[in-house]
Amino acid sequence: MHFGFSLPTRGPLATPEDVSAIARAGERLGFGHCTVNDQIVLPRQVDSRYPYSETGEWPGGSVGDWLDPLGLLCFVAGATERVKLLTSIIVIPYRPALLQAKLLTTVDVLSKGRLLIGCGVGWMKEEFEALGVPFAARGRMADEYLTAFKELWRADDPSFDGEFVRFSGIAFAPKPVQKPHPPFWIGGESPAALRRTARLGDAWYPIGSNPRHPLDTIERYRAGVADLHRAAVAAGRDPAGIGLAYSANWFSDPTAAQTDDGGRRLLTGPTAALQDDVAKLAEAGVSDLVLNFNSPTRAETIDRMTAFMREVAGRP
């Protein structure tokens, strides 16, 4: 199994010195990928409910000091040599399709083929409104943008005529280093997200260990995989051709946190419980597990990363 870690994109650690130090430490420790999340602007009043939050409030806080994920990954590409660079997740409708395809290509080229595109449709209506993007159309837009990306990245003379994206008679170069294109890891666990993964994705990438989440136990995750496989068959794809990843974005609880039905939430509790969860996720077919070790200081963040790799992952 490959393990990933989150890079700070906001707050006191979102500095060139701390980001590069944490990224290099993760590469040295043997992590397979580092991740950055996506926020462009934060409306001062957010009434949208954050999915699966116990209070409905967004855990990201109210300060809008977010670095752009693709600009940050270009910086990290120059600070590292091997670790994969994962958007976790980028909200596909936020940026115009042609511009976004160029930005993603730039990350892949500058990193010599290390980009992984974790992507989703978003949830914060107020941010969509601030960006002038129609919230109700976000699913259709994401599907169309991903299809347009593939056309731009694979065709010598790309053309596309859709509801939201239209182009022809253009040259799009350079192409990404990865062929036929950087992998799409599709986020979300709704029926629409599973259908999107089945049609367009290279891997399924849900976030699953926060409270009240439908994939917060291994049994629920396995049920989600079964739903994905049915969606793949319906789409005419071999389920074995779709990879499985899992993000434990709230990995920070040393106690055995309970789920809403009294069970233990995945990736919480003592070391032995974490080891058992990693083994069960591997048995379920998960090849990539992403965790958030971010702490108030650089040293504490790296210490947590080091402890996980030695005590849970069994890496020297």
C-alpha atoms as one frame of an Amber mdcrd trajectory, in Angstrom:
protein
   0.000   0.000   0.000   1.130   3.544  -0.771   0.635   6.195   1.918   0.067
   9.901   1.417   0.256  12.986   3.621  -1.398  16.401   3.471   0.633  19.544
   2.933  -0.443  22.752   4.671  -2.231  25.120   2.302  -3.323  27.634   4.940
  -2.296  28.901   8.353   1.146  29.414   9.907   2.760  26.412   8.165   1.763
  27.513   4.647   5.183  29.082   4.053   7.850  28.156   1.489  10.181  26.937
   4.239   7.641  24.759   6.061   5.939  23.354   2.965   9.242  22.344   1.360
  10.579  20.866   4.619   7.438  18.787   5.200   7.355  17.648   1.561  11.001
  16.572   1.630  10.520  14.817   4.971   7.592  12.841   3.565   9.616  11.819
   0.530  12.528  10.775   2.763  10.198   8.728   4.999   8.871   6.773   2.030
   5.429   8.281   1.537   4.080   7.740  -1.952   2.217  11.021  -2.417   1.584
  14.411  -0.882  -1.752  16.181  -1.154  -3.128  19.710  -1.318  -6.758  20.759
  -1.010  -8.678  23.374  -2.961 -10.166  26.674  -1.865 -10.166  29.877  -3.893
 -12.234  32.306  -1.834 -14.100  31.911   1.437 -17.376  33.832   1.697 -17.736
  35.547   5.046 -21.202  34.017   5.476 -21.505  30.294   4.721 -24.948  28.753
   5.211 -24.253  25.594   3.191 -23.982  22.513   5.378 -20.690  20.696   5.260
 -21.369  17.045   4.328 -21.450  14.646   7.297 -20.453  17.236   9.878 -22.112
  16.741  13.259 -22.870  20.462  13.478 -23.195  21.264   9.795 -20.357  23.755
  10.162 -17.345  23.617   7.900 -14.226  22.469   9.836 -12.003  24.714   7.727
 -12.713  27.746   9.883 -13.441  31.279   8.818 -10.072  32.617   7.701  -9.673
  32.725   3.936  -5.883  32.400   3.703  -5.696  29.541   1.206  -2.872  28.963
  -1.265  -3.857  27.858  -4.757  -3.337  24.079  -5.024  -1.869  23.994  -8.530
   0.543  26.837  -7.888   1.578  25.116  -4.672   2.150  21.790  -6.451   4.426
  23.498  -8.991   6.485  24.758  -6.048   6.550  21.302  -4.448   7.547  19.734
  -7.765  10.751  21.747  -7.604  11.382  20.871  -3.966  11.050  17.086  -4.388
  12.103  14.336  -6.789   9.950  11.232  -6.357   6.803  11.803  -4.322   3.551
  11.945  -6.329   1.586  15.211  -6.273  -2.118  14.711  -5.535  -4.883  17.310
  -5.659  -7.118  16.287  -2.779  -9.449  17.342  -4.052  -9.644  19.961  -6.761
 -13.170  21.242  -7.438 -13.396  20.743 -11.188 -16.057  23.387 -12.034 -14.184
  26.226 -10.273 -11.746  26.974 -13.122 -12.401  27.306 -16.876 -11.743  24.015
 -18.641  -8.995  25.122 -21.034  -7.152  27.080 -18.357  -7.440  24.223 -15.890
  -6.173  21.687 -18.422  -3.134  23.897 -19.022  -2.453  24.324 -15.294  -2.708
  20.594 -14.648  -0.450  19.889 -17.623   2.096  22.354 -16.251   2.232  20.515
 -12.916   2.702  17.169 -14.680   5.429  18.503 -16.973   7.365  20.320 -14.246
   7.169  17.283 -11.951   8.227  14.910 -14.770   4.963  12.970 -14.635   4.095
  12.911 -10.931   0.600  14.465 -10.959  -2.460  12.623  -9.597  -5.765  14.444
 -10.095  -8.051  13.938  -7.124 -11.233  15.711  -8.195 -14.836  16.347  -7.226
 -17.798  18.643  -7.739 -17.715  20.719  -4.538 -20.373  21.557  -1.969 -20.110
  25.213  -0.871 -22.817  27.057  -2.817 -21.589  30.452  -1.639 -18.140  29.908
  -3.126 -19.655  28.871  -6.459 -21.691  32.075  -6.445 -18.629  34.196  -5.657
 -16.801  32.606  -8.601 -19.751  33.030 -10.955 -20.149  29.271 -11.457 -23.665
  27.736 -11.509 -23.942  25.522  -8.443 -26.847  23.448  -9.767 -24.873  22.515
 -12.888 -21.691  21.465 -11.088 -22.093  17.731 -11.739 -22.714  18.156 -15.464
 -19.859  20.629 -15.668 -17.423  18.262 -13.956 -18.310  15.389 -16.274 -17.916
  17.576 -19.340 -14.663  19.145 -18.165 -13.060  15.753 -17.492 -14.065  14.574
 -20.963 -12.693  17.784 -22.496  -9.407  17.343 -20.608  -8.965  13.927 -22.161
  -9.577  15.354 -25.638  -7.033  18.140 -25.090  -4.431  15.777 -23.700  -4.763
  12.980 -26.258  -5.700  14.552 -29.590  -3.279  16.246 -31.989  -6.112  18.455
 -33.283  -8.489  18.664 -30.317 -12.097  19.739 -30.696 -15.084  19.665 -28.368
 -18.664  20.897 -28.585 -20.491  20.588 -25.279 -22.893  22.463 -23.061 -20.147
  24.270 -21.128 -16.973  23.713 -23.162 -16.399  24.395 -26.841 -13.141  24.525
 -28.761 -11.734  23.640 -32.163  -8.939  24.740 -34.447  -6.498  25.076 -31.549
  -3.098  23.667 -30.699  -2.710  22.401 -27.150   0.884  21.711 -26.181   2.785
  20.457 -24.407   0.847  17.327 -23.563   1.170  15.793 -20.086   4.141  13.523
 -19.501   1.861  10.696 -18.331   0.102   8.801 -21.101  -2.657   8.861 -22.039
  -3.114  11.448 -19.238  -2.572  11.887 -15.477  -4.893   9.591 -13.495  -8.293
  10.871 -12.368  -9.120   9.922  -8.773 -12.822  10.709  -8.393 -13.951  11.873
  -4.957 -17.353  11.376  -3.364 -19.560   8.449  -2.426 -22.968   9.506  -3.733
 -24.567   7.489  -6.544 -23.621  10.301  -8.959 -19.973  10.159  -7.822 -19.884
   6.399  -8.283 -21.326   6.722 -11.781 -18.753   9.422 -12.572 -15.969   7.146
 -11.345 -17.314   4.264 -13.397 -17.461   6.349 -16.574 -14.437   8.613 -16.288
 -12.236   7.678 -13.342  -9.032   5.746 -12.930  -9.629   5.339  -9.184 -12.315
   5.957  -6.555 -11.140   8.349  -3.843 -13.677   9.002  -1.068 -12.999  10.757
   2.220 -14.259   8.386   4.845 -13.159   8.668   8.449 -14.801  11.846   9.688
 -17.815  11.574  12.002 -21.196  10.612  10.531 -19.642   9.616   7.234 -21.265
   6.720   5.341 -17.855   5.088   4.802 -16.501   5.376   8.346 -16.204   1.612
   8.972 -14.615  -1.153   6.927 -18.014  -2.793   6.430 -19.468   0.400   4.987
 -16.431   0.905   2.791 -16.750  -2.594   1.383 -20.416  -1.935   0.657 -19.387
   1.229  -1.184 -16.906  -0.749  -3.279 -19.682  -3.208  -4.174 -21.861  -0.285
  -5.296 -18.952   1.060  -7.373 -18.466  -2.292  -9.065 -22.140  -2.467  -9.987
 -21.880   1.027 -11.458 -18.810  -0.028 -13.447 -20.590  -3.044 -14.917 -23.553
  -0.830 -15.840 -21.126   1.529 -17.599 -19.536  -1.339 -19.515 -16.249  -1.293
 -17.614 -14.332  -4.024 -15.855 -14.434  -3.145 -12.124 -10.888  -4.477 -11.772
  -9.705  -1.587 -13.933 -10.745   1.015 -11.355  -8.288   1.583  -8.512  -9.281
   2.130  -4.886  -7.945   4.888  -2.665  -9.126   6.207   0.698  -8.609   9.501
   2.498  -8.677   9.749   6.287  -8.632  13.518   6.342  -9.493  13.728  10.050
  -6.775  11.310  11.150  -5.898  12.891  14.476  -7.831  11.085  17.206  -5.771
   8.839  19.520  -8.960   7.492  21.082 -11.228   4.881  19.534 -13.853   7.263
  18.183 -17.319   5.767  17.871 -19.513   5.739  14.794 -23.200   6.608  14.974
 -24.072   2.912  15.428 -21.596   2.328  18.264 -18.729   0.861  16.247 -15.158
   2.165  16.030 -14.477   4.687  13.321 -11.764   3.693  10.862  -8.242   4.900
  11.612  -8.877   5.987  15.162  -7.531   4.487  18.355  -4.182   2.997  19.403
  -1.442   1.758  17.105  -2.712  -1.831  17.016  -6.126  -0.631  15.855  -4.550
   1.489  13.127  -2.454  -1.464  11.954  -5.593  -3.609  11.797  -7.464  -0.956
   9.810  -4.640  -0.613   7.293  -4.591  -4.391   6.830  -8.366  -4.538   6.350
  -8.334  -1.677   3.845  -5.595  -3.484   1.919  -7.717  -6.646   1.928 -10.604
  -4.582   0.540  -8.401  -3.577  -2.386  -7.184  -0.143  -1.291  -3.798   0.602
  -2.828  -3.453   4.208  -1.656  -4.240   5.647   1.790  -3.996   9.382   2.467
  -3.770  10.837   5.983  -3.623  14.321   7.453  -0.778  14.751   9.944  -0.811
  18.550   9.998  -0.086  19.974  13.447   0.641  23.432  14.853   4.376  23.178
  14.164   6.601  21.757  11.448   8.445  19.546  13.949   5.253  18.063  15.370
   3.887  17.382  11.886   7.043  15.552  10.812   7.165  13.656  14.122   3.612
  12.377  13.533   4.502  11.353   9.978   7.598   9.555  11.227   5.699   7.714
  13.966   3.042   6.519  11.534   5.524   5.145   9.036   7.509   3.328  11.719
   4.751   2.108  14.019   1.799   1.578  11.659   3.238   1.157   8.177   6.239
  -0.797   9.456   8.739   1.217   7.442  12.256   1.721   8.866
